Amino acid sequence: MSFKVIVIGSGKGSNAQALLRAEQSGKLGVAEIAAVF
């Protein structure tokens, strides 16, 4: 089972990028980034 997360960001997107990298490396556990706005 996964926990879907939507990232709503502003600015340069560095926090969103960090979250995407963490997801790719398996550091978010069951969380899955479903969308970035």
C-alpha positions, 0 to 999 in steps of 0.5 A: 500500500502506498500513501500518495502525496501531492507537492505544491511548491513555489520558488525555485523548486529545490524542495520538490526536487529533494523530495523526488530524489528521496522517493527515487532512492527509497527514503520516503517509505510507502509515500509516493509522489503523485503530482507536483504543482 
